[in-house]
Amino acid sequence: MLADKTSAKNLITKLFKKYPEPAIALRFRNPFELLIATILSAQCLDTRVNQVTGTLFTRYRTAEHFAQSDTEKLEREISSITYYRSKAKTIIECCRKLVSDFHGGVPQTIDELVALPGVGRKTANVILGCAFGQQAIAVDTHVLRVASRMGLSYSKNADKMELDLVAQIPRDKWTRFSLALILHGRETCTAKNPRCSICVLYSECAWPEKTLYHKKNNAAS
């Protein structure tokens, strides 16, 4: 954990200065589209998902459309997505539950969202934060990595890390914080060869290997 609240506050200030208006990369026009896009995005690049949903959402506009679709047809339409067969099945099952339990709408509580096929806490929090404007921390692979390096949480379990983060980050900053941390993980604090020499959070970082990569970055430049 971070040693004190001052360190957490400094980290947030520097992170928000770099990313004043962080946004999700997935394209969507409503909560339902974000739900489907987020399911498709598991272990798949957001750019690829956007390419697929650009056409997909012109053919399937509602939960009813997906619920009534043919699995093999949907598989073909999303075949460029990783694990497209299992995702096609999941999307159809999810939409059938939306139709049967929520009149085709997307629920707005964490408990109802995680009860949907294919929806875990990360996906649910993405929807709550980005589609419904609620404060939520979505813990993906980037957040797991960066938060651990920063010393915010050393848990390898996403749900447990979420609890650690909500205990340290002011509630009114939850969504913005997690979106900014995701961007930081993609652009600077990458899994391989992190760019420590240009990291705005370097002084707040608790990762022992940061000095090694800082020197490595400088030597390569």
MINU-658260 format. One line per 8 residues: number of its first residue (from 1); their letters; for each residue x, y, z of N, C-alpha, C, CB. Coordinates in Angstrom, 1 decimal, always signed. Glycine has a CB too. Example, Ala and Ser with C-alpha at 12.3 -4.5 7.8 and 13.67 -1.06 7.14 Angstrom:
BEGIN
1) AS) +13.2:-5.7:+7.8:+12.3:-4.5:+7.8:+13.2:-3.3:+7.8:+11.3:-4.5:+9.0  +12.8:-2.2:+7.1:+13.7:-1.1:+7.1:+12.9:+0.0:+7.9:+14.1:-0.6:+5.7;
This chain:
BEGIN
1) MLADKTSA) +0.8:-1.2:+0.0:+0.0:+0.0:+0.0:+0.9:+1.3:+0.0:-0.9:+0.0:+1.2  +0.3:+2.4:-0.4:+1.0:+3.6:-0.3:+1.2:+4.0:+1.1:+0.3:+4.8:-1.1  +2.3:+4.6:+1.4:+2.7:+4.9:+2.8:+1.7:+5.9:+3.5:+4.1:+5.5:+2.9  +1.2:+6.9:+2.7:+0.3:+7.8:+3.3:-0.6:+8.5:+2.3:+1.1:+8.9:+4.0  -1.6:+9.2:+2.7:-2.6:+9.9:+1.8:-1.9:+10.9:+1.0:-3.7:+10.5:+2.6  -0.9:+11.6:+1.5:-0.2:+12.6:+0.7:+0.4:+12.0:-0.6:+0.9:+13.2:+1.5  +1.0:+10.8:-0.5:+1.6:+10.2:-1.7:+0.5:+9.8:-2.7:+2.3:+8.9:-1.3  -0.7:+9.3:-2.2:-1.8:+9.0:-3.1:-2.3:+10.3:-3.8:-2.9:+8.4:-2.4;
9) KNLITKLF) -2.4:+11.4:-3.0:-2.9:+12.6:-3.6:-1.9:+13.2:-4.6:-3.0:+13.7:-2.5  -0.6:+13.1:-4.4:+0.4:+13.5:-5.4:+0.3:+12.7:-6.6:+1.8:+13.4:-4.8  +0.1:+11.4:-6.5:+0.0:+10.5:-7.6:-1.2:+10.9:-8.5:-0.1:+9.0:-7.2  -2.3:+11.1:-7.9:-3.5:+11.4:-8.6:-3.4:+12.8:-9.3:-4.7:+11.5:-7.6  -2.8:+13.7:-8.6:-2.6:+15.1:-9.2:-1.7:+15.0:-10.5:-1.9:+16.0:-8.2  -0.6:+14.3:-10.4:+0.3:+14.1:-11.6:-0.4:+13.3:-12.7:+1.6:+13.5:-11.1  -1.1:+12.3:-12.3:-1.8:+11.5:-13.3:-2.8:+12.3:-14.1:-2.4:+10.2:-12.7  -3.6:+13.1:-13.4:-4.7:+13.9:-14.0:-4.1:+15.0:-14.8:-5.6:+14.4:-12.9;
17) KKYPEPAI) -2.9:+15.5:-14.4:-2.3:+16.5:-15.2:-1.9:+16.0:-16.6:-1.0:+17.1:-14.5  -1.4:+14.8:-16.6:-1.1:+14.2:-17.9:-2.3:+13.8:-18.7:-0.2:+12.9:-17.6  -3.3:+13.2:-18.0:-4.5:+12.8:-18.6:-5.7:+13.6:-18.0:-4.8:+11.3:-18.5  -5.9:+14.8:-18.5:-7.0:+15.6:-17.9:-8.4:+15.1:-18.2:-6.9:+17.0:-18.4  -8.6:+14.5:-19.3:-9.9:+14.0:-19.7:-9.8:+12.6:-20.3:-10.6:+14.9:-20.7  -9.4:+11.6:-19.5:-9.2:+10.2:-20.0:-10.5:+9.7:-20.5:-8.5:+9.3:-19.0  -10.5:+8.9:-21.6:-11.7:+8.3:-22.1:-11.4:+6.9:-22.5:-12.3:+9.1:-23.3  -12.5:+6.1:-22.5:-12.4:+4.7:-23.0:-12.2:+4.7:-24.5:-13.6:+3.9:-22.6;
25) ALRFRNPF) -11.4:+3.7:-25.0:-11.1:+3.7:-26.4:-12.2:+3.0:-27.2:-9.8:+2.9:-26.7  -13.1:+2.3:-26.6:-14.2:+1.6:-27.3:-15.2:+2.6:-27.8:-14.8:+0.5:-26.4  -15.7:+2.5:-29.0:-16.7:+3.4:-29.5:-18.1:+2.8:-29.2:-16.6:+3.6:-31.0  -19.0:+3.7:-28.7:-20.3:+3.3:-28.4:-21.3:+4.5:-28.3:-20.4:+2.5:-27.0  -22.5:+4.3:-28.5:-23.5:+5.3:-28.5:-24.5:+5.2:-27.4:-24.3:+5.4:-29.8  -24.5:+4.1:-26.7:-25.4:+3.9:-25.6:-24.9:+2.7:-24.7:-26.8:+3.5:-26.1  -25.5:+2.5:-23.5:-25.0:+1.5:-22.6:-25.0:+0.1:-23.2:-25.8:+1.5:-21.4  -26.0:-0.2:-24.0:-26.0:-1.5:-24.6:-24.9:-1.8:-25.6:-27.4:-1.7:-25.4;
33) ELLIATIL) -24.5:-0.8:-26.4:-23.4:-1.0:-27.3:-22.1:-1.1:-26.5:-23.3:+0.2:-28.2  -22.0:-0.4:-25.4:-20.7:-0.5:-24.6:-20.7:-1.9:-24.0:-20.7:+0.6:-23.5  -21.8:-2.4:-23.6:-21.8:-3.8:-23.0:-21.3:-4.8:-24.0:-23.3:-4.2:-22.6  -21.8:-4.8:-25.2:-21.4:-5.7:-26.2:-20.0:-5.5:-26.6:-22.3:-5.6:-27.5  -19.5:-4.3:-26.8:-18.2:-4.0:-27.1:-17.2:-4.4:-26.1:-18.0:-2.5:-27.4  -17.6:-4.3:-24.8:-16.7:-4.7:-23.7:-16.5:-6.2:-23.6:-17.2:-4.1:-22.4  -17.6:-6.9:-23.9:-17.5:-8.4:-24.0:-16.6:-8.8:-25.1:-18.9:-9.0:-24.2  -16.7:-8.1:-26.2:-15.8:-8.5:-27.4:-14.4:-8.1:-27.1:-16.3:-7.8:-28.6;
41) SAQCLDTR) -14.1:-7.1:-26.3:-12.8:-6.6:-26.1:-11.9:-7.5:-25.2:-12.8:-5.3:-25.5  -12.5:-8.5:-24.6:-11.6:-9.4:-23.7:-10.5:-10.0:-24.5:-12.5:-10.4:-23.0  -9.3:-9.7:-24.1:-8.1:-10.3:-24.8:-8.1:-9.9:-26.3:-8.0:-11.8:-24.6  -8.6:-8.8:-26.6:-8.6:-8.3:-28.0:-8.4:-6.8:-28.0:-10.0:-8.7:-28.7  -7.7:-6.3:-29.0:-7.4:-4.9:-29.1:-8.7:-4.1:-29.3:-6.4:-4.6:-30.3  -8.8:-2.9:-28.7:-9.9:-2.1:-28.8:-10.1:-1.6:-30.3:-9.8:-0.9:-27.9  -9.0:-1.4:-31.0:-9.1:-1.0:-32.4:-9.8:-2.0:-33.2:-7.7:-0.7:-32.9  -9.5:-3.3:-33.0:-10.1:-4.4:-33.7:-11.6:-4.4:-33.4:-9.4:-5.7:-33.4;
49) VNQVTGTL) -11.9:-4.3:-32.1:-13.3:-4.3:-31.7:-14.1:-3.2:-32.4:-13.4:-4.2:-30.2  -13.5:-2.0:-32.4:-14.2:-0.9:-33.1:-14.4:-1.1:-34.6:-13.4:+0.4:-32.9  -13.5:-1.8:-35.2:-13.7:-2.1:-36.6:-14.9:-3.0:-36.8:-12.4:-2.8:-37.2  -15.0:-4.0:-35.9:-16.1:-5.0:-36.0:-17.5:-4.3:-35.6:-15.8:-6.2:-35.1  -17.5:-3.6:-34.5:-18.8:-3.1:-34.0:-19.3:-1.9:-35.0:-18.6:-2.5:-32.6  -18.4:-1.3:-35.7:-18.8:-0.3:-36.6:-19.9:-0.8:-37.6:-17.7:+0.3:-37.4  -19.7:-2.0:-38.0:-20.7:-2.7:-38.9:-21.8:-3.5:-38.1:-20.0:-3.6:-39.9  -21.3:-4.1:-37.1:-22.2:-5.0:-36.3:-23.4:-4.2:-35.7:-21.4:-5.6:-35.2;
57) FTRYRTAE) -23.1:-3.0:-35.2:-24.2:-2.3:-34.6:-25.2:-1.7:-35.6:-23.6:-1.2:-33.7  -24.9:-1.7:-36.9:-25.9:-1.3:-37.9:-26.9:-2.5:-38.2:-25.2:-0.9:-39.2  -26.4:-3.7:-37.8:-27.3:-4.9:-38.1:-28.0:-5.4:-36.8:-26.4:-6.0:-38.6  -27.4:-5.1:-35.7:-28.0:-5.5:-34.4:-28.1:-4.3:-33.5:-27.1:-6.7:-33.7  -29.2:-3.7:-33.4:-29.4:-2.5:-32.7:-29.9:-2.6:-31.3:-30.3:-1.6:-33.4  -30.5:-3.8:-31.0:-31.1:-4.0:-29.7:-30.7:-5.4:-29.1:-32.6:-3.8:-29.7  -31.0:-5.6:-27.9:-30.8:-6.9:-27.2:-31.6:-7.9:-27.9:-31.1:-6.8:-25.7  -32.8:-7.5:-28.3:-33.7:-8.5:-29.0:-33.1:-9.0:-30.3:-35.1:-7.8:-29.3;
65) HFAQSDTE) -32.4:-8.1:-31.0:-31.8:-8.5:-32.3:-30.8:-9.6:-32.1:-31.2:-7.3:-33.0  -29.9:-9.4:-31.1:-28.9:-10.4:-30.8:-29.5:-11.7:-30.2:-27.9:-9.8:-29.7  -30.5:-11.5:-29.3:-31.1:-12.7:-28.7:-31.8:-13.6:-29.7:-32.2:-12.2:-27.7  -32.2:-13.0:-30.8:-32.9:-13.8:-31.8:-32.0:-14.3:-33.0:-34.1:-13.1:-32.4  -30.7:-13.9:-32.9:-29.8:-14.2:-34.0:-29.3:-15.6:-34.0:-28.6:-13.3:-33.9  -28.8:-16.0:-35.1:-28.2:-17.4:-35.3:-26.8:-17.4:-34.9:-28.4:-17.8:-36.8  -26.4:-18.3:-34.1:-25.1:-18.3:-33.5:-24.0:-18.4:-34.6:-24.9:-19.5:-32.6  -24.2:-19.3:-35.5:-23.1:-19.4:-36.6:-23.0:-18.1:-37.4:-23.5:-20.6:-37.5;
73) KLEREISS) -24.1:-17.5:-37.7:-24.1:-16.2:-38.4:-23.3:-15.1:-37.6:-25.5:-15.7:-38.7  -23.6:-15.1:-36.4:-23.0:-14.1:-35.5:-21.5:-14.4:-35.4:-23.6:-14.0:-34.1  -21.1:-15.6:-35.4:-19.7:-16.0:-35.3:-19.0:-15.5:-36.6:-19.6:-17.6:-35.3  -19.6:-15.7:-37.7:-19.0:-15.2:-39.0:-18.8:-13.7:-38.9:-19.8:-15.6:-40.2  -19.8:-13.0:-38.4:-19.7:-11.5:-38.3:-18.7:-11.0:-37.4:-21.1:-11.0:-38.0  -18.3:-11.8:-36.4:-17.2:-11.3:-35.4:-16.0:-12.2:-35.5:-17.8:-11.3:-34.0  -15.8:-12.9:-36.6:-14.7:-13.9:-36.7:-13.3:-13.3:-36.6:-14.9:-14.6:-38.0  -13.2:-12.0:-36.8:-11.8:-11.4:-36.6:-11.5:-11.1:-35.2:-11.7:-10.1:-37.5;
81) ITYYRSKA) -12.4:-11.3:-34.3:-12.2:-11.1:-32.9:-11.7:-12.4:-32.2:-13.6:-10.7:-32.2  -10.8:-12.2:-31.3:-10.3:-13.4:-30.6:-11.4:-14.1:-29.8:-9.2:-13.0:-29.6  -11.4:-15.5:-29.8:-12.4:-16.3:-29.2:-13.8:-16.0:-29.6:-12.3:-16.1:-27.6  -13.9:-15.8:-30.9:-15.2:-15.3:-31.5:-16.3:-16.3:-31.2:-15.1:-15.0:-32.9  -16.0:-17.6:-31.2:-17.1:-18.6:-31.1:-17.7:-18.5:-29.7:-16.6:-20.0:-31.3  -16.9:-18.5:-28.7:-17.4:-18.4:-27.3:-18.0:-17.0:-27.0:-16.2:-18.6:-26.3  -17.5:-16.0:-27.6:-18.1:-14.6:-27.4:-19.4:-14.5:-28.1:-17.1:-13.6:-27.9  -19.6:-15.1:-29.3:-20.9:-15.1:-29.9:-21.9:-15.8:-29.1:-20.8:-15.8:-31.3;
89) KTIIECCR) -21.6:-16.9:-28.5:-22.5:-17.6:-27.6:-22.8:-16.8:-26.4:-21.9:-19.0:-27.2  -21.8:-16.2:-25.8:-22.0:-15.4:-24.6:-22.9:-14.2:-24.9:-20.7:-14.9:-24.0  -22.7:-13.5:-26.0:-23.5:-12.3:-26.3:-24.9:-12.7:-26.5:-22.9:-11.7:-27.6  -25.2:-13.8:-27.1:-26.6:-14.2:-27.3:-27.2:-14.6:-26.0:-26.7:-15.4:-28.3  -26.5:-15.3:-25.1:-27.0:-15.6:-23.8:-27.3:-14.4:-23.0:-26.1:-16.6:-23.1  -26.3:-13.5:-23.0:-26.4:-12.2:-22.3:-27.7:-11.4:-22.7:-25.2:-11.4:-22.4  -27.8:-11.3:-24.0:-29.0:-10.6:-24.5:-30.3:-11.2:-24.3:-28.8:-10.4:-26.0  -30.3:-12.5:-24.2:-31.6:-13.2:-23.9:-32.0:-12.9:-22.4:-31.4:-14.8:-24.1;
97) KLVSDFHG) -31.0:-12.8:-21.6:-31.3:-12.5:-20.2:-31.7:-11.0:-20.0:-30.0:-12.8:-19.3  -31.1:-10.2:-20.9:-31.5:-8.8:-20.9:-33.0:-8.7:-21.2:-30.6:-7.9:-21.8  -33.4:-9.4:-22.2:-34.8:-9.4:-22.7:-35.7:-10.0:-21.7:-34.9:-10.2:-24.0  -35.3:-11.1:-21.1:-36.2:-11.8:-20.2:-36.3:-11.1:-18.8:-35.8:-13.2:-20.0  -35.2:-10.5:-18.4:-35.2:-10.0:-17.0:-35.2:-8.4:-16.9:-33.9:-10.4:-16.3  -34.8:-7.8:-18.0:-34.7:-6.3:-18.0:-35.4:-5.6:-19.1:-33.3:-5.9:-17.9  -36.3:-6.3:-19.8:-37.1:-5.7:-20.9:-36.1:-5.2:-22.0:-38.0:-4.6:-20.4  -35.0:-5.8:-22.1:-34.0:-5.4:-23.2:-33.1:-4.3:-22.8:-34.8:-5.0:-24.4;
105) GVPQTIDE) -33.3:-3.7:-21.6:-32.4:-2.7:-21.2:-31.2:-3.2:-20.4:-33.2:-1.7:-20.3  -30.2:-2.3:-20.2:-29.0:-2.6:-19.4:-29.2:-2.2:-18.0:-27.8:-2.0:-20.1  -29.1:-3.1:-17.0:-29.3:-2.7:-15.6:-28.2:-1.7:-15.2:-29.3:-3.9:-14.7  -28.4:-1.0:-14.1:-27.5:+0.0:-13.6:-27.0:-0.2:-12.3:-28.2:+1.4:-13.7  -27.0:-1.5:-11.8:-26.3:-1.8:-10.5:-25.3:-2.9:-10.8:-27.4:-2.3:-9.5  -24.3:-2.9:-9.9:-23.2:-3.9:-10.1:-23.7:-5.3:-9.9:-22.1:-3.6:-9.1  -24.6:-5.5:-9.0:-25.1:-6.9:-8.7:-25.9:-7.4:-9.9:-26.0:-6.9:-7.5  -26.7:-6.6:-10.5:-27.5:-7.0:-11.7:-26.6:-7.2:-12.9:-28.6:-6.0:-12.0;
113) LVALPGVG) -25.6:-6.4:-13.1:-24.7:-6.5:-14.2:-23.9:-7.8:-14.2:-23.8:-5.3:-14.3  -23.3:-8.1:-13.0:-22.4:-9.3:-12.9:-23.2:-10.6:-13.0:-21.6:-9.2:-11.6  -24.6:-10.5:-12.9:-25.4:-11.7:-13.1:-25.6:-12.0:-14.5:-26.8:-11.4:-12.4  -25.2:-11.1:-15.4:-25.4:-11.3:-16.9:-24.2:-12.2:-17.4:-25.4:-10.0:-17.6  -24.5:-13.1:-18.3:-23.5:-14.0:-18.9:-22.4:-13.1:-19.5:-24.0:-14.9:-19.9  -21.1:-13.4:-19.2:-20.0:-12.7:-19.8:-19.6:-11.4:-19.1:-20.3:-12.5:-21.2  -20.3:-11.1:-18.0:-20.0:-9.8:-17.4:-19.4:-10.1:-16.0:-21.3:-9.0:-17.2  -18.2:-9.6:-15.8:-17.5:-9.7:-14.5:-17.5:-8.2:-13.9:-16.1:-10.2:-14.6;
121) RKTANVIL) -16.8:-8.1:-12.8:-16.8:-6.7:-12.2:-16.1:-5.7:-13.0:-16.1:-6.8:-10.8  -15.1:-6.1:-13.8:-14.4:-5.1:-14.6:-15.3:-4.6:-15.7:-13.2:-5.7:-15.3  -16.0:-5.5:-16.4:-16.9:-5.1:-17.4:-18.1:-4.2:-16.8:-17.5:-6.3:-18.2  -18.6:-4.7:-15.7:-19.7:-4.0:-15.0:-19.3:-2.6:-14.7:-20.1:-4.7:-13.8  -18.1:-2.4:-14.1:-17.6:-1.1:-13.7:-17.3:-0.2:-14.9:-16.3:-1.2:-12.9  -16.9:-0.8:-16.0:-16.7:+0.0:-17.2:-18.0:+0.6:-17.7:-16.1:-0.8:-18.4  -19.1:-0.2:-17.6:-20.4:+0.2:-18.0:-21.0:+1.3:-17.1:-21.4:-1.0:-18.1  -20.8:+1.0:-15.8:-21.3:+2.0:-14.8:-20.6:+3.3:-14.9:-21.1:+1.4:-13.4;
129) GCAFGQQA) -19.3:+3.3:-15.1:-18.5:+4.5:-15.1:-18.6:+5.3:-16.4:-17.1:+4.2:-14.8  -18.6:+4.5:-17.5:-18.5:+5.2:-18.8:-19.8:+5.4:-19.5:-17.6:+4.4:-19.7  -20.8:+4.6:-19.2:-22.1:+4.7:-19.9:-23.2:+5.3:-19.0:-22.6:+3.3:-20.3  -23.1:+5.1:-17.7:-24.1:+5.6:-16.8:-23.6:+6.8:-15.9:-24.6:+4.5:-15.9  -22.3:+7.1:-16.0:-21.8:+8.2:-15.2:-21.7:+8.0:-13.7:-22.7:+9.4:-15.4  -21.7:+6.7:-13.3:-21.5:+6.4:-11.9:-20.0:+6.3:-11.6:-22.2:+5.1:-11.5  -19.6:+6.5:-10.4:-18.2:+6.4:-10.0:-17.8:+4.9:-9.8:-17.9:+7.2:-8.8  -16.9:+4.4:-10.6:-16.5:+3.0:-10.5:-15.0:+2.8:-11.0:-17.4:+2.1:-11.4;
137) IAVDTHVL) -14.4:+1.9:-10.4:-13.0:+1.6:-10.7:-12.9:+0.2:-11.4:-12.0:+1.6:-9.5  -12.6:+0.3:-12.7:-12.5:-1.0:-13.5:-11.0:-1.4:-13.5:-13.0:-0.7:-15.0  -10.8:-2.6:-13.0:-9.5:-3.2:-12.9:-9.2:-4.1:-14.0:-9.2:-3.8:-11.5  -8.4:-3.7:-15.0:-8.0:-4.6:-16.1:-6.6:-4.9:-15.9:-8.3:-3.9:-17.5  -5.9:-5.5:-16.9:-4.5:-5.9:-16.8:-3.6:-4.7:-16.6:-4.1:-6.7:-18.0  -3.9:-3.6:-17.2:-3.1:-2.4:-17.1:-3.2:-1.9:-15.7:-3.5:-1.3:-18.1  -4.4:-1.8:-15.1:-4.6:-1.3:-13.8:-3.9:-2.2:-12.8:-6.1:-1.1:-13.4  -4.0:-3.5:-13.0:-3.3:-4.5:-12.1:-1.8:-4.3:-12.1:-3.6:-5.9:-12.6;
145) RVASRMGL) -1.3:-4.0:-13.2:+0.2:-3.9:-13.3:+0.6:-2.5:-12.8:+0.6:-4.0:-14.8  +0.0:-1.4:-13.2:+0.5:-0.1:-12.8:+0.2:+0.1:-11.3:-0.3:+0.9:-13.6  -1.0:-0.3:-10.8:-1.3:+0.0:-9.4:-0.3:-0.8:-8.5:-2.7:-0.5:-9.1  +0.1:-2.0:-8.9:+1.0:-2.8:-8.2:+2.4:-2.1:-8.2:+1.2:-4.2:-8.8  +2.9:-1.6:-9.3:+4.1:-1.0:-9.4:+4.2:+0.3:-8.6:+4.5:-0.7:-10.8  +3.0:+1.0:-8.6:+2.9:+2.2:-7.8:+2.9:+2.0:-6.3:+1.7:+3.0:-8.3  +2.6:+0.8:-5.9:+2.4:+0.5:-4.5:+1.0:+0.7:-3.9:+3.4:+1.3:-3.7  +0.1:+0.9:-4.8:-1.3:+1.1:-4.4:-1.9:-0.2:-3.9:-2.1:+1.7:-5.5;
153) SYSKNADK) -1.6:-1.3:-4.5:-2.1:-2.6:-4.1:-1.1:-3.7:-4.7:-3.5:-2.8:-4.6  -0.9:-4.7:-3.9:+0.0:-5.8:-4.4:-0.8:-7.1:-4.7:+1.1:-6.1:-3.4  -2.1:-6.9:-4.6:-3.0:-8.1:-4.9:-2.9:-8.4:-6.4:-4.4:-7.8:-4.4  -2.9:-9.7:-6.7:-3.0:-10.2:-8.1:-4.4:-10.5:-8.5:-2.1:-11.4:-8.3  -5.3:-10.4:-7.6:-6.7:-10.6:-7.8:-7.4:-9.3:-8.1:-7.4:-11.3:-6.6  -8.1:-9.2:-9.3:-8.7:-7.9:-9.7:-9.7:-7.4:-8.7:-9.3:-8.0:-11.0  -10.5:-8.3:-8.2:-11.6:-7.9:-7.2:-11.0:-7.3:-5.9:-12.5:-9.1:-7.0  -10.0:-8.0:-5.5:-9.3:-7.5:-4.2:-8.6:-6.2:-4.4:-8.3:-8.6:-3.7;
161) MELDLVAQ) -8.0:-6.1:-5.6:-7.3:-4.8:-5.9:-8.3:-3.7:-6.0:-6.5:-4.9:-7.2  -9.5:-4.0:-6.5:-10.5:-2.9:-6.6:-10.9:-2.4:-5.2:-11.8:-3.5:-7.3  -11.0:-3.3:-4.3:-11.2:-2.9:-2.9:-10.1:-2.1:-2.3:-11.5:-4.2:-2.0  -8.9:-2.4:-2.6:-7.7:-1.6:-2.2:-7.8:-0.2:-2.7:-6.4:-2.3:-2.5  -8.1:-0.1:-4.0:-8.1:+1.2:-4.7:-9.3:+2.1:-4.2:-8.2:+1.0:-6.2  -10.4:+1.5:-4.0:-11.6:+2.4:-3.6:-11.3:+2.9:-2.2:-12.9:+1.6:-3.7  -10.5:+2.2:-1.4:-10.2:+2.6:-0.1:-9.2:+3.8:+0.0:-9.6:+1.5:+0.7  -8.5:+4.0:-1.2:-7.4:+5.0:-1.2:-7.8:+6.2:-2.1:-6.2:+4.4:-1.6;
169) IPRDKWTR) -8.6:+5.9:-3.1:-8.9:+7.0:-4.1:-10.2:+7.6:-3.7:-8.9:+6.4:-5.5  -10.3:+9.0:-3.7:-11.6:+9.6:-3.4:-12.7:+9.2:-4.4:-11.4:+11.2:-3.5  -13.8:+9.0:-3.9:-14.9:+8.4:-4.7:-15.2:+9.2:-5.9:-16.2:+8.3:-3.8  -15.2:+10.5:-5.8:-15.5:+11.3:-7.0:-14.5:+11.3:-8.1:-15.7:+12.8:-6.5  -13.4:+10.5:-7.9:-12.3:+10.4:-8.9:-12.2:+9.0:-9.4:-11.0:+10.9:-8.3  -13.0:+8.0:-8.9:-12.8:+6.6:-9.3:-12.8:+6.4:-10.8:-13.9:+5.8:-8.7  -13.8:+6.8:-11.5:-13.8:+6.5:-12.9:-12.7:+7.1:-13.7:-15.2:+6.9:-13.5  -12.5:+8.4:-13.4:-11.4:+9.1:-14.1:-10.0:+8.5:-13.8:-11.4:+10.6:-13.7;
177) FSLALILH) -9.8:+8.1:-12.5:-8.6:+7.5:-12.1:-8.3:+6.2:-12.8:-8.6:+7.3:-10.6  -9.3:+5.3:-12.9:-9.0:+4.0:-13.6:-8.8:+4.2:-15.1:-10.2:+3.1:-13.3  -9.5:+5.1:-15.7:-9.3:+5.4:-17.1:-7.9:+5.9:-17.4:-10.4:+6.3:-17.7  -7.5:+6.8:-16.5:-6.2:+7.4:-16.7:-5.1:+6.4:-16.4:-6.0:+8.6:-15.7  -5.3:+5.5:-15.5:-4.3:+4.5:-15.2:-4.2:+3.5:-16.3:-4.7:+3.8:-13.9  -5.3:+3.2:-17.0:-5.3:+2.3:-18.2:-4.4:+3.0:-19.3:-6.7:+2.1:-18.7  -4.7:+4.3:-19.5:-3.9:+5.0:-20.6:-2.4:+5.0:-20.2:-4.4:+6.4:-20.7  -2.1:+5.2:-18.9:-0.7:+5.3:-18.5:+0.0:+3.9:-18.7:-0.6:+5.7:-17.0;
185) GRETCTAK) -0.8:+2.9:-18.4:-0.3:+1.5:-18.6:+0.0:+1.2:-20.1:-1.2:+0.5:-18.0  -0.8:+1.7:-20.9:-0.7:+1.5:-22.4:+0.5:+2.3:-23.0:-2.0:+1.8:-23.1  +0.6:+3.5:-22.5:+1.5:+4.4:-23.2:+2.9:+4.5:-22.5:+1.0:+5.8:-23.2  +3.0:+4.3:-21.2:+4.2:+4.5:-20.5:+4.6:+3.3:-19.6:+4.2:+5.7:-19.6  +3.8:+2.9:-18.7:+4.1:+1.8:-17.8:+3.7:+0.5:-18.4:+3.4:+2.1:-16.4  +4.3:+0.2:-19.5:+4.0:-1.0:-20.3:+4.5:-2.3:-19.6:+4.5:-0.9:-21.7  +4.0:-3.4:-20.0:+4.4:-4.7:-19.4:+5.9:-5.0:-19.7:+3.5:-5.8:-19.9  +6.3:-4.7:-20.9:+7.6:-5.0:-21.3:+8.3:-3.6:-21.6:+7.7:-5.9:-22.5;
193) NPRCSICV) +9.5:-3.4:-21.2:+10.2:-2.2:-21.4:+9.5:-0.9:-21.1:+10.7:-2.1:-22.8  +9.0:-0.8:-19.8:+8.3:+0.4:-19.4:+9.2:+1.7:-19.6:+7.8:+0.3:-17.9  +8.6:+2.8:-19.9:+9.4:+4.0:-20.2:+9.6:+4.8:-19.0:+8.7:+4.8:-21.3  +10.3:+4.3:-18.0:+10.5:+4.9:-16.7:+11.2:+6.3:-16.8:+11.3:+4.0:-15.8  +12.0:+6.5:-17.8:+12.7:+7.8:-17.8:+11.8:+8.9:-18.2:+13.8:+7.6:-18.9  +10.6:+8.7:-18.7:+9.7:+9.8:-19.0:+8.5:+9.7:-18.2:+9.4:+9.8:-20.5  +8.4:+8.8:-17.2:+7.2:+8.6:-16.4:+7.0:+9.8:-15.5:+7.3:+7.3:-15.7  +5.8:+10.4:-15.5:+5.4:+11.5:-14.7:+5.2:+11.0:-13.2:+4.2:+12.2:-15.2;
201) LYSECAWP) +5.0:+9.7:-13.1:+4.8:+9.2:-11.7:+6.1:+8.6:-11.1:+3.7:+8.1:-11.8  +7.2:+8.8:-11.7:+8.4:+8.1:-11.3:+8.7:+8.4:-9.8:+9.6:+8.7:-12.1  +8.6:+9.6:-9.4:+8.9:+9.9:-8.0:+7.9:+9.2:-7.0:+9.0:+11.4:-7.7  +6.7:+8.9:-7.4:+5.7:+8.3:-6.6:+5.8:+6.8:-6.7:+4.4:+8.8:-7.0  +6.5:+6.2:-7.6:+6.5:+4.8:-7.9:+7.3:+4.0:-6.9:+7.1:+4.5:-9.3  +6.7:+2.9:-6.5:+7.4:+2.0:-5.5:+8.1:+0.8:-6.1:+6.3:+1.6:-4.4  +8.1:+0.7:-7.4:+8.6:-0.4:-8.1:+10.1:-0.5:-8.0:+8.2:-0.5:-9.6  +10.7:-1.5:-7.4:+12.2:-1.5:-7.3:+12.9:-1.5:-8.6:+12.5:-2.8:-6.5;
209) EKTLYHKK) +12.3:-2.0:-9.7:+13.0:-2.1:-11.0:+13.0:-0.8:-11.8:+12.4:-3.2:-11.8  +12.4:+0.2:-11.2:+12.2:+1.5:-12.0:+13.6:+2.1:-12.3:+11.4:+2.5:-11.2  +14.5:+2.0:-11.4:+15.8:+2.6:-11.6:+16.6:+1.9:-12.8:+16.7:+2.6:-10.4  +16.4:+0.6:-12.9:+17.0:-0.2:-13.9:+16.5:+0.2:-15.3:+16.7:-1.7:-13.7  +15.2:+0.4:-15.4:+14.6:+0.8:-16.7:+14.8:+2.3:-17.0:+13.1:+0.5:-16.7  +15.0:+3.1:-15.9:+15.3:+4.5:-16.1:+16.7:+4.6:-16.8:+15.3:+5.2:-14.8  +17.6:+3.8:-16.3:+19.0:+3.8:-16.9:+19.0:+3.2:-18.3:+19.9:+3.0:-16.0  +18.2:+2.1:-18.5:+18.1:+1.5:-19.8:+17.5:+2.4:-20.8:+17.3:+0.2:-19.6;
217) NNAAS) +16.5:+3.2:-20.4:+15.8:+4.1:-21.4:+16.8:+5.2:-21.8:+14.6:+4.7:-20.7  +17.5:+5.7:-20.8:+18.5:+6.8:-21.1:+19.6:+6.3:-21.9:+19.0:+7.4:-19.8  +20.1:+5.1:-21.7:+21.2:+4.5:-22.5:+20.8:+4.3:-24.0:+21.7:+3.2:-21.9  +19.5:+4.0:-24.2:+19.0:+3.7:-25.5:+18.7:+5.0:-26.3:+17.8:+2.8:-25.4  +18.6:+6.1:-25.6:+18.2:+7.4:-26.2:+19.4:+8.1:-26.8:+17.4:+8.3:-25.3;
